[in-house]
């Protein structure tokens, strides 16, 4: 096996284990916060604040990754996050949990842009890029199928606090793994001394990236509604964390199926994003009108996520040079965080008055209309190849 393939295997393995470990907390955070005395508004504040911290970290990490390399910003966040997750298990009140979650979100915000930039160095064109992103997505979804079940079971068997201890210790082990096996592939980055340094403003002015970021915001707003509402069933309806974990697994299975269709990477990523967002809106419309059960709704939403997320990553790499990947992925992650911030806050405020799923449908259709209009005015991007 070639050395580059071995290095690529290590980053795939790292991302799979990270997704597996961190998704374990999905079914337990909301009931754990409620157990510590947090109200529904407080839980919404926790989710919004953590996403705001994540947004700040996303914007900071882009230039740092482009300048200092990716491996450092994969290993260090894992180390710090491991200790912070362990601290989650020692918290005694909702305020402390809010602070810990916010700090942890800021730390972990450095991880994903660095990892996406890392894996983008192993592809020479958009089709290979799409395939790599799909593989990352498939591994993540396999983890997301298993992890909620594990998290729900652990929460029931050993308690919420002890589950956070397990998560923290596991992250420390994977941090050590990255120290030993991950190798930064800097040789693919060709720096031209005569060119002007890239700035965030340049990234934001790209018409292609504007389409990606608008789509990403809408998708993550919808995702935020699901992330908030599904775990809250354990509080409102007395559903066990085990069953909540099973519901999340339906969405992961749908995403895994759509990611397995590698032939779709032959199609334009912007069009794939628009189709995925449209299908999300239609799924929401059918669901809040009562024509679709929750498991089937989550399954179809998973399929839509599988269409949009790899397409967004592929569109980013095709719109900018490799020297700008860190900034572009950093902004993309920040937009994702912003979508979650707005979604969590709005959902917490309106859920007693109007269905959050209906509002998510309106948001999705509004952004889809804007994206469709801008797409007609945006020239086709010229793909950046590695010479």
SULVEN-V931469 format. One record per residue. N is the residue number from 1. PSI is psi as a letter, one per 30 degrees, with the letter a starting at -180 (999 if undefined). Layout:
BEGIN
n={N	N}
psi={PSI	PSI}
END
This chain:
BEGIN
n={1	2	3	4	5	6	7	8	9	10	11	12	13	14	15	16	17	18	19	20	21	22	23	24	25	26	27	28	29	30	31	32	33	34	35	36	37	38	39	40	41	42	43	44	45	46	47	48	49	50	51	52	53	54	55	56	57	58	59	60	61	62	63	64	65	66	67	68	69	70	71	72	73	74	75	76	77	78	79	80	81	82	83	84	85	86	87	88	89	90	91	92	93	94	95	96	97	98	99	100	101	102	103	104	105	106	107	108	109	110	111	112	113	114	115	116	117	118	119	120	121	122	123	124	125	126	127	128	129	130	131	132	133	134	135	136	137	138	139	140	141	142	143	144	145	146	147	148	149	150	151	152	153	154	155	156	157	158	159	160	161	162	163	164	165	166	167	168	169	170	171	172	173	174	175	176	177	178	179	180	181	182	183	184	185	186	187	188	189	190	191	192	193	194	195	196	197	198	199	200	201	202	203	204	205	206	207	208	209	210	211	212	213	214	215	216	217	218	219	220	221	222	223	224	225	226	227	228	229	230	231	232	233	234	235	236	237	238	239	240	241	242	243	244	245	246	247	248	249	250	251	252	253	254	255	256	257	258	259	260	261	262	263	264	265	266	267	268	269	270	271	272	273	274	275	276	277	278	279	280	281	282	283	284	285	286	287	288	289	290	291	292	293	294	295	296	297	298	299	300	301	302	303	304	305	306	307	308	309	310	311	312	313	314	315	316	317	318	319	320	321	322	323	324	325	326	327	328	329	330	331	332	333	334	335	336	337	338	339	340	341	342	343	344	345	346	347	348	349	350	351	352	353	354	355	356	357	358	359	360	361	362	363	364	365	366	367	368	369	370	371	372	373	374	375	376	377	378	379	380	381	382	383	384	385	386	387}
psi={k	l	e	e	e	e	e	e	e	e	e	e	e	e	e	e	e	e	e	e	e	f	f	e	f	e	f	f	e	e	e	e	e	e	e	g	g	k	l	e	e	e	e	e	e	e	e	e	e	e	e	e	e	e	e	e	e	e	f	e	e	e	e	e	e	f	e	f	l	e	e	e	g	e	e	e	e	e	e	e	e	e	e	e	e	e	f	e	f	f	k	f	l	e	e	e	e	e	e	e	e	e	e	e	e	e	e	f	f	f	e	e	e	e	e	e	e	e	f	f	f	g	k	f	l	e	e	e	e	e	e	e	e	e	e	e	e	e	e	e	e	e	e	f	e	e	e	e	e	e	e	e	e	e	e	e	e	f	l	e	e	e	e	e	e	e	e	e	e	e	e	e	e	f	e	e	e	e	e	e	f	k	k	k	i	f	f	f	j	j	k	j	f	f	l	k	k	k	l	e	e	e	e	f	f	k	e	e	e	e	e	e	e	e	e	e	e	e	e	f	e	e	e	e	e	e	e	e	e	e	f	f	e	f	e	e	g	g	k	l	f	e	e	e	e	e	e	e	e	e	e	e	e	e	e	e	e	e	f	f	i	f	f	f	f	f	l	k	e	e	e	e	e	e	e	e	e	e	e	e	e	e	e	e	e	e	e	f	g	g	g	k	l	e	e	e	e	e	e	e	e	e	e	e	e	f	e	e	e	e	e	e	e	e	e	e	f	f	f	l	l	f	f	g	e	e	e	e	e	e	e	e	e	e	e	e	e	e	e	e	e	e	e	e	e	e	e	e	e	f	f	f	e	l	k	f	e	e	e	e	e	e	e	e	e	e	e	e	e	e	e	e	e	e	e	f	f	k	k	k	k	k	k	j	l	k	999}
END
